[in-house]
Every structure is written in structure tokens, then in C-alpha cells.
Amino acid sequence: MDHLALQKDIDYLNDWATKNKMQFHPRKCKVLSIRQAQPPLLDILPFIQFVYSLGDSQLDYVASEKDLGVDMTPKLTWTDQCNRLYSKANQQLGMVKRNAFFVVDVRKR
């Protein structure tokens, strides 16, 4: 029954935006289910998942979503966020090492 309340809220927001001469971009709107574990029947019957819509457009389910620079996952863990930042830091370090080859004193690299 929660899914019906959420769909009602989505419809209300869409109506409000239309009345105020604004619109949501349906391809940028995603559904991320926050849960402890995946419901057991979802593995067997994936089509029982509720279909949310924004106007005439069906909203896509995603496994994770980046919002305001923070990676959100269904279990609300920081693993994806930390891995992304770790990878970015290693890329930056590699760039510095490749471009600082001319520094003779290793302590100044």
C-alpha cells in the first residue's frame, strides 16, 4: 500500500509543477527502493514490482543513484561512494606521478 501513497505524491507533485508552468524531466527521474533485503518473490517474479509513472512516462528502477555528489544505494551503505572517491584519488595520484618525473628530489614529488 505504500506504493500507492508514493504514486499519489508523485502525481500531486507533477500536477503542482504543471499548474506553476514547470515540468519534471521524466528521463532524469528514477526509482531507488530503500530496503534491508530484496523481497524473496522478486527474484522469481520480477514483474510484480510496482510501476511508478510521472505523467505518461514510466519511471525506471536503478540499483544506485548519484544525487548531489553522494552515491545512494538500496541498503544506504557508503561502499560505492568510498570506491568512487578512492578511484578518483588514485587517478589524481597517477597523474601527478606521471607529470612530476622531472623532480630529482623524491621528497619534493
C-alpha positions as CSV (number, residue, x, y, z in Angstrom):
1,M,0.0,0.0,0.0
2,D,3.0,2.3,0.4
3,H,3.5,2.3,-3.4
4,L,0.0,3.7,-3.9
5,A,0.7,6.6,-1.5
6,L,4.0,7.3,-3.2
7,Q,2.4,7.3,-6.6
8,K,-0.2,9.7,-5.3
9,D,2.5,12.0,-4.1
10,I,4.3,11.8,-7.5
11,D,1.0,12.7,-9.2
12,Y,0.5,15.6,-6.8
13,L,4.0,17.0,-7.5
14,N,3.5,16.6,-11.2
15,D,0.2,18.5,-11.1
16,W,1.7,21.2,-8.9
17,A,4.6,21.6,-11.4
18,T,2.2,21.8,-14.3
19,K,0.0,24.4,-12.6
20,N,3.1,26.5,-11.9
21,K,4.3,26.2,-15.6
22,M,7.2,23.9,-14.7
23,Q,7.8,20.3,-15.6
24,F,9.9,17.4,-14.5
25,H,12.2,15.7,-16.9
26,P,10.9,12.1,-16.8
27,R,14.2,10.5,-18.1
28,K,16.1,12.1,-15.2
29,C,13.6,10.8,-12.5
30,K,14.5,7.4,-11.2
31,V,13.1,5.0,-8.6
32,L,15.5,3.7,-5.9
33,S,14.0,1.2,-3.5
34,I,15.5,1.5,0.0
35,R,15.4,-1.9,1.8
36,Q,17.3,-4.2,4.0
37,A,17.0,-7.2,1.7
38,Q,15.3,-7.9,-1.6
39,P,11.8,-9.4,-1.3
40,P,12.1,-13.2,-1.9
41,L,9.5,-13.2,-4.7
42,L,11.2,-10.5,-6.7
43,D,13.9,-13.0,-7.8
44,I,11.3,-15.4,-9.2
45,L,8.7,-12.9,-10.4
46,P,10.4,-9.6,-11.3
47,F,7.2,-8.3,-13.0
48,I,5.4,-8.0,-9.6
49,Q,7.4,-4.8,-9.0
50,F,5.2,-1.7,-8.8
51,V,5.5,0.6,-11.9
52,Y,5.7,4.2,-10.9
53,S,4.9,6.8,-13.5
54,L,5.3,10.6,-14.0
55,G,2.5,11.7,-16.2
56,D,2.6,9.4,-19.2
57,S,6.2,8.2,-18.6
58,Q,7.2,5.1,-16.7
59,L,10.0,5.7,-14.2
60,D,13.0,3.4,-14.3
61,Y,14.3,1.4,-11.3
62,V,18.0,1.9,-10.6
63,A,20.5,-0.1,-8.4
64,S,22.2,3.1,-7.2
65,E,21.9,6.8,-7.9
66,K,24.3,9.7,-7.5
67,D,22.5,12.8,-6.0
68,L,24.3,16.0,-5.1
69,G,27.6,14.1,-5.3
70,V,26.5,11.3,-2.9
71,D,26.0,7.8,-4.1
72,M,22.8,6.3,-2.8
73,T,22.3,2.5,-2.6
74,P,19.3,0.4,-1.6
75,K,21.0,-0.5,1.7
76,L,22.3,3.0,2.3
77,T,25.9,1.9,2.6
78,W,28.9,4.0,1.8
79,T,30.8,1.3,-0.2
80,D,30.0,2.7,-3.6
81,Q,30.8,6.3,-2.5
82,C,34.1,5.3,-1.0
83,N,35.1,3.2,-4.0
84,R,34.4,6.0,-6.4
85,L,36.4,8.5,-4.3
86,Y,39.2,6.0,-3.9
87,S,39.4,5.5,-7.6
88,K,39.3,9.3,-8.3
89,A,42.1,9.9,-5.8
90,N,44.2,7.1,-7.4
91,Q,43.7,8.7,-10.8
92,Q,44.9,12.1,-9.5
93,L,47.9,10.5,-7.8
94,G,48.8,8.7,-11.0
95,M,48.6,11.9,-13.0
96,V,50.9,13.7,-10.5
97,K,53.4,10.8,-10.7
98,R,53.4,10.8,-14.5
99,N,53.8,14.6,-14.7
100,A,56.4,15.1,-11.9
101,F,59.1,12.8,-13.4
102,F,61.4,15.8,-13.8
103,V,61.7,16.4,-10.0
104,V,65.0,15.0,-8.9
105,D,64.5,15.1,-5.1
106,V,62.0,12.3,-4.3
107,R,60.8,14.1,-1.1
108,K,59.5,17.0,-3.2
109,R,57.4,14.8,-5.5
